[in-house]
Structure formats: structure tokens, C-alpha cells
Amino acid sequence: MSGISEPYIIHYPWICAVSDDTGGQVELIECFDCIGGAMWVKKHYAKSPLVTGVRTVGSMNRFLLRTGEVDLALEGSKFPAGISKVSVEGDEIAISYIGMGGGGVGATICRASAEGVIRSSYDESGGGKVAGSTIVLPRMSRVLIGVDDTDTPEEGATWTLVHNIARTVADKRHRYLSHTIVQLFPVPFRTKNCVGVVAEFASSNPEELARRFSELLMQYTLSKETGMAVFTGFSPDRLLEYGWRTKSGQVTPDDARALAGDDLKIWINGRGITGAIAAIPFYTRYDEGLQLCGQS
């Protein structure tokens, strides 16, 4: 019978973080291996004044944070662990955690060993100890790649192609975070279901990521009307009004192209650009993205 090499440690598979341009907001994304521990963390870490929001997406806890430092009044059972400091300096993001008892184990060695951590420091933990750690992560950008119109009536499916390309281009510099299918208004020239797709990444080189993705998309698309757009930034909310219009009725490619700017680039400019851009603001908003609008 084999033993357990680390009976009191559960390593986080990976951790990454993206920030806004000012460095005032951070989204910390932690991939977890133990769902019970992750739900415990989600409940208690949300009590930290630095946490402005938290949600679970697949096997990730995603924390919206503001930068700053606070003293946490830890209390067993009620508030046993949390995030005590968030800072953005240059191309690095530092996160400090503190916890007591088992919460201290999670706050220290469990995170310090995760893939994506550049360096870390942590206290001895376990038993009844209060222990803390600081992990330093590369400062990454959120990149949202919207795609529509890659198939034909005879073959293909946009959602599968986007996922397979995303997995192919993903590496430590381009962390593939999510895939969202967005129902669009069923225009007469649709293939069948009329959906766009958005793939989300945390990337240290958005231009390289977009180039690699577009090359594979052009290689494998079956349509001459493919559209691909890339949004780079903390929040694509400025595109939501357009997104809902595209879900509610027919819009023109020119309506979509008019939205291009410093944060939104058009990489493949076929008719599918309407759905490609419309999908972007619905990333990880699965229920809204799948809502069918404008139909009686």
C-alpha cells in the first residue's frame, strides 16, 4: 500500500491575475483541486475589505480585488482567513493571505507552490498557528477573442473550433480561462443555431496570442465570412449594449466595425464580425449569453 507524501497539503494547480490599466483593480483567478476547500475559501475570503466580489467559474474561484492593505480581525469559525494585501507594481501583482489553523495551511504552502507563482514567502503553518504568505504573480491582461461564422450547412461547428484553437495556443504566457457560447438573433443567413463564441485568456503578450489564434482560425475555418475580434482590457462592458442589440435583432457588420478602438481590434473582417464582437461582453455570463431574445 502506497503512502501519502504530503498528507496535509493540497497544491493549487495554478494561480494567475489580471489588472486594469491603473493598477487599482485586480482579478485573482485561482484554479482549485479540492472543491470543499474552495467553497470554504469563497465564503470566508469574501469578508475581506479588499474583496469586492467573488464567484466560482468551473474549477476556478475568481476574486475581484482592490489594491491596498488591511489588518484582518481573524476569528475562529467566523472569519478564519482572508486576503490582507493587494499591490500592483510594474509587471508584477503581489497578493498576501493570512489564516489560522487549517486556513493558515491554505493561505501559505498550498498557494505558494502553484504554477504561475514567480516567487513567494510564507510562514510555518498547521495546528493552531496563525500563518501568512505573499505570492508574486506576473501582471497579465485579459484578452477576449470573439469568433463567429466558421462553419457551413454541410460541416463544422464554431464552438468546437474555438475551444480547440484556444487549447492549442494556451501556455504559461496565455492562460485559457473560459469559453462562452452566445445566442444571437437568428438571422435568415445563419447556418442553423446562430451563435457567436468568446474565448477568454490571461495573457502576457496579447498581440502574439491574437496572431497565433487568427492564423489557426484562418487555417481551419470553412467559411468565407468568418469574423474575429480581440478585446484587451479589464472590462468589456462598453460593448454590452451592442451585444444585447445583436441578440434581439439583426444588425449590420458596419455597426460592429464602428466599435473598433484601442481596446478592440478586428482581426478577420467577414460578415461574422457582427456576432464575434457581440459575444465578447458576455464572457462567463452564461445564462445571459444563452438567452434567446426577440422571439415570440
C-alpha positions as CSV (number, residue, x, y, z in Angstrom):
1,M,0.0,0.0,0.0
2,S,1.5,3.4,-1.0
3,G,1.7,6.2,1.4
4,I,0.8,9.9,1.1
5,S,3.8,12.1,0.6
6,E,2.1,15.3,1.8
7,P,-0.9,14.4,3.8
8,Y,-1.7,18.0,5.0
9,I,-1.0,19.9,1.8
10,I,-3.3,20.4,-1.3
11,H,-1.5,22.2,-4.0
12,Y,-3.4,24.7,-6.1
13,P,-2.8,23.7,-9.8
14,W,-2.3,27.3,-10.9
15,I,-3.0,30.9,-10.0
16,C,-3.0,34.0,-12.2
17,A,-4.1,37.6,-12.0
18,V,-5.1,40.4,-14.4
19,S,-5.3,44.1,-13.6
20,D,-6.8,47.2,-15.0
21,D,-4.6,49.9,-16.6
22,T,-4.4,52.0,-13.5
23,G,-3.4,49.1,-11.2
24,G,-6.3,49.9,-8.9
25,Q,-8.3,46.7,-9.6
26,V,-7.2,43.1,-9.9
27,E,-9.0,39.9,-10.7
28,L,-7.3,37.0,-8.9
29,I,-8.1,33.6,-10.5
30,E,-7.3,30.5,-8.5
31,C,-7.7,27.1,-10.0
32,F,-8.5,24.6,-7.2
33,D,-8.2,20.9,-6.8
34,C,-10.4,20.5,-3.7
35,I,-13.9,21.9,-4.2
36,G,-14.7,21.7,-0.4
37,G,-11.7,23.8,0.4
38,A,-12.5,26.2,-2.5
39,M,-16.1,26.8,-1.2
40,W,-14.8,27.4,2.3
41,V,-12.3,30.0,0.9
42,K,-15.0,31.6,-1.2
43,K,-17.3,32.2,1.8
44,H,-14.6,33.5,4.2
45,Y,-12.3,35.4,1.8
46,A,-15.3,37.4,0.6
47,K,-15.3,39.1,4.1
48,S,-12.0,40.8,3.5
49,P,-12.4,44.6,2.8
50,L,-10.1,44.2,-0.3
51,V,-12.5,41.7,-1.9
52,T,-15.3,43.5,-3.9
53,G,-16.7,40.3,-5.5
54,V,-16.1,36.6,-5.8
55,R,-17.6,33.9,-8.0
56,T,-16.9,30.3,-9.0
57,V,-16.5,29.5,-12.7
58,G,-15.8,25.9,-13.4
59,S,-12.8,24.9,-11.3
60,M,-11.8,28.5,-10.6
61,N,-12.5,30.9,-7.8
62,R,-12.4,34.4,-9.2
63,F,-11.9,37.3,-6.8
64,L,-12.3,40.9,-7.8
65,L,-9.9,42.9,-5.6
66,R,-9.0,46.5,-4.9
67,T,-5.4,47.3,-4.2
68,G,-4.4,48.2,-0.6
69,E,-3.5,46.7,2.8
70,V,-5.7,45.9,5.7
71,D,-5.4,44.3,9.2
72,L,-7.8,41.4,9.3
73,A,-9.5,40.7,12.6
74,L,-9.4,36.9,12.3
75,E,-11.7,34.9,14.5
76,G,-12.0,31.1,14.5
77,S,-15.1,29.8,12.7
78,K,-16.4,33.3,11.9
79,F,-13.5,34.8,9.9
80,P,-10.6,32.5,10.0
81,A,-8.7,33.5,6.8
82,G,-8.6,36.2,4.1
83,I,-6.6,38.4,1.8
84,S,-4.8,41.1,3.6
85,K,-2.8,43.0,0.9
86,V,-3.0,43.5,-2.9
87,S,-0.4,45.5,-4.8
88,V,0.5,46.1,-8.4
89,E,4.0,47.3,-9.2
90,G,5.3,47.3,-12.7
91,D,4.7,44.0,-14.3
92,E,4.0,42.1,-11.1
93,I,1.0,41.6,-8.8
94,A,1.5,40.6,-5.2
95,I,-1.2,39.0,-3.0
96,S,-0.9,38.5,0.7
97,Y,-3.0,35.9,2.6
98,I,-3.4,35.1,6.3
99,G,-5.3,32.4,8.1
100,M,-5.5,30.4,11.3
101,G,-5.4,26.7,11.8
102,G,-6.2,24.8,8.6
103,G,-7.0,28.2,7.0
104,G,-3.4,29.1,7.5
105,V,-2.2,26.0,5.7
106,G,-4.4,27.0,2.7
107,A,-3.1,30.6,3.0
108,T,0.5,29.5,2.8
109,I,2.2,26.5,1.3
110,C,-0.9,25.4,-0.7
111,R,-0.8,28.5,-2.8
112,A,2.9,29.2,-2.7
113,S,3.6,26.1,-4.8
114,A,1.0,26.8,-7.5
115,E,2.1,27.1,-11.2
116,G,2.2,30.8,-12.2
117,V,3.8,32.0,-8.9
118,I,7.0,33.8,-9.7
119,R,8.2,33.8,-6.0
120,S,6.7,33.5,-2.6
121,S,7.3,33.8,1.1
122,Y,5.3,32.1,3.8
123,D,5.1,31.3,7.5
124,E,5.1,27.9,9.1
125,S,1.5,26.7,9.3
126,G,-0.7,24.0,10.8
127,G,-2.2,23.1,14.1
128,G,-3.5,26.3,15.8
129,K,-0.9,28.7,14.3
130,V,-1.8,31.9,12.5
131,A,0.2,32.0,9.3
132,G,0.5,34.2,6.3
133,S,2.1,34.3,2.9
134,T,2.7,36.6,-0.1
135,I,2.8,35.3,-3.6
136,V,4.0,37.3,-6.6
137,L,2.3,36.8,-10.0
138,P,3.0,38.2,-13.4
139,R,0.7,41.1,-14.3
140,M,-1.4,39.8,-17.1
141,S,-4.0,41.3,-19.4
142,R,-7.5,40.0,-20.0
143,V,-7.9,39.1,-23.7
144,L,-11.3,38.2,-25.1
145,I,-11.4,36.6,-28.6
146,G,-14.8,36.7,-30.2
147,V,-15.5,34.5,-33.3
148,D,-18.5,33.8,-35.5
149,D,-19.2,32.2,-38.8
150,T,-16.7,29.3,-39.3
151,D,-19.0,26.6,-40.5
152,T,-21.2,25.7,-43.5
153,P,-24.5,24.0,-43.8
154,E,-22.6,20.8,-44.6
155,E,-20.0,20.7,-41.8
156,G,-18.3,22.4,-38.9
157,A,-19.2,24.0,-35.6
158,T,-17.8,27.3,-34.3
159,W,-17.9,26.4,-30.6
160,T,-15.8,23.3,-31.0
161,L,-13.2,25.0,-33.3
162,V,-12.8,28.0,-30.9
163,H,-12.2,25.7,-28.0
164,N,-9.7,23.5,-29.8
165,I,-7.8,26.6,-31.1
166,A,-7.8,28.1,-27.6
167,R,-6.4,24.9,-26.1
168,T,-3.7,24.7,-28.8
169,V,-2.4,28.3,-28.2
170,A,-2.6,28.1,-24.4
171,D,0.6,28.0,-22.4
172,K,2.0,29.7,-19.4
173,R,2.0,33.1,-21.1
174,H,-1.5,32.7,-22.4
175,R,-3.8,31.1,-19.8
176,Y,-7.0,29.8,-21.3
177,L,-9.7,30.8,-18.7
178,S,-13.2,30.4,-20.2
179,H,-15.3,29.6,-23.3
180,T,-18.8,31.1,-23.7
181,I,-21.4,30.4,-26.3
182,V,-23.7,33.4,-27.0
183,Q,-27.1,33.0,-28.7
184,L,-27.6,35.7,-31.4
185,F,-30.7,36.8,-33.2
186,P,-31.5,34.0,-35.7
187,V,-30.8,35.9,-39.0
188,P,-32.0,34.4,-42.3
189,F,-28.5,33.6,-43.5
190,R,-27.4,31.7,-40.3
191,T,-26.0,28.2,-40.6
192,K,-28.6,26.8,-38.1
193,N,-28.4,27.9,-34.4
194,C,-26.8,31.4,-34.9
195,V,-24.3,31.6,-32.0
196,G,-21.1,33.5,-31.5
197,V,-18.3,32.3,-29.2
198,V,-15.9,34.2,-26.9
199,A,-12.7,32.6,-25.5
200,E,-11.1,34.4,-22.5
201,F,-7.4,34.4,-21.7
202,A,-5.0,36.0,-19.2
203,S,-2.0,36.9,-21.4
204,S,1.4,38.5,-21.0
205,N,1.5,39.1,-24.8
206,P,-1.9,39.9,-26.2
207,E,-0.6,40.7,-29.7
208,E,1.2,37.3,-30.0
209,L,-1.8,35.5,-28.7
210,A,-4.2,37.1,-31.2
211,R,-1.8,36.4,-34.1
212,R,-1.4,32.7,-33.3
213,F,-5.2,32.4,-32.8
214,S,-6.1,34.1,-36.0
215,E,-3.6,32.0,-38.0
216,L,-5.2,28.8,-36.8
217,L,-8.6,30.2,-37.3
218,M,-7.9,31.1,-40.9
219,Q,-6.3,27.6,-41.4
220,Y,-9.4,25.7,-40.2
221,T,-12.4,27.8,-40.9
222,L,-14.8,26.5,-43.5
223,S,-16.5,29.8,-44.2
224,K,-15.5,32.9,-46.3
225,E,-17.5,35.1,-43.9
226,T,-15.6,34.4,-40.7
227,G,-15.2,37.2,-38.2
228,M,-12.7,37.5,-35.3
229,A,-12.3,40.4,-32.9
230,V,-10.0,40.8,-29.9
231,F,-10.8,42.9,-26.9
232,T,-7.9,43.6,-24.5
233,G,-8.8,45.2,-21.2
234,F,-10.2,44.7,-17.7
235,S,-13.9,45.0,-18.6
236,P,-15.7,44.9,-22.0
237,D,-18.9,46.4,-20.6
238,R,-18.9,49.2,-23.2
239,L,-19.9,46.5,-25.7
240,L,-22.9,45.2,-23.7
241,E,-25.5,47.5,-25.4
242,Y,-24.4,46.3,-28.8
243,G,-24.3,42.7,-27.6
244,W,-28.0,42.9,-26.5
245,R,-29.0,44.5,-29.8
246,T,-27.4,41.7,-31.7
247,K,-29.2,39.2,-29.5
248,S,-32.5,41.0,-30.1
249,G,-32.5,41.8,-33.8
250,Q,-30.4,41.9,-37.0
251,V,-27.5,44.4,-37.0
252,T,-25.1,45.2,-39.8
253,P,-21.3,44.4,-40.0
254,D,-20.8,48.2,-40.1
255,D,-22.5,48.6,-36.8
256,A,-19.9,46.1,-35.4
257,R,-16.9,47.7,-37.1
258,A,-17.8,51.1,-35.7
259,L,-17.0,49.8,-32.2
260,A,-13.3,49.1,-33.0
261,G,-10.8,51.2,-31.0
262,D,-7.7,51.0,-28.9
263,D,-9.2,48.1,-26.8
264,L,-11.0,46.3,-29.6
265,K,-9.2,45.2,-32.8
266,I,-10.7,43.4,-35.8
267,W,-8.5,40.6,-37.0
268,I,-10.8,38.8,-39.5
269,N,-13.3,41.1,-41.1
270,G,-16.0,38.9,-42.6
271,R,-19.8,39.2,-42.1
272,G,-19.3,37.2,-38.9
273,I,-17.7,40.2,-37.2
274,T,-21.2,41.1,-36.0
275,G,-21.5,38.0,-33.8
276,A,-17.8,37.9,-32.9
277,I,-18.0,41.4,-31.3
278,A,-21.5,40.7,-29.8
279,A,-20.2,37.6,-28.0
280,I,-17.3,39.4,-26.2
281,P,-19.2,41.2,-23.4
282,F,-21.0,38.0,-22.4
283,Y,-17.8,36.1,-21.4
284,T,-18.6,33.9,-18.4
285,R,-22.2,35.3,-18.3
286,Y,-23.5,32.0,-19.4
287,D,-27.2,32.4,-18.6
288,E,-27.5,35.8,-20.3
289,G,-25.3,34.7,-23.2
290,L,-27.6,31.8,-23.9
291,Q,-30.8,33.8,-23.6
292,L,-32.9,33.9,-26.9
293,C,-34.3,37.4,-27.4
294,G,-36.7,38.9,-29.9
295,Q,-38.7,35.8,-30.5
296,S,-42.3,35.3,-29.6
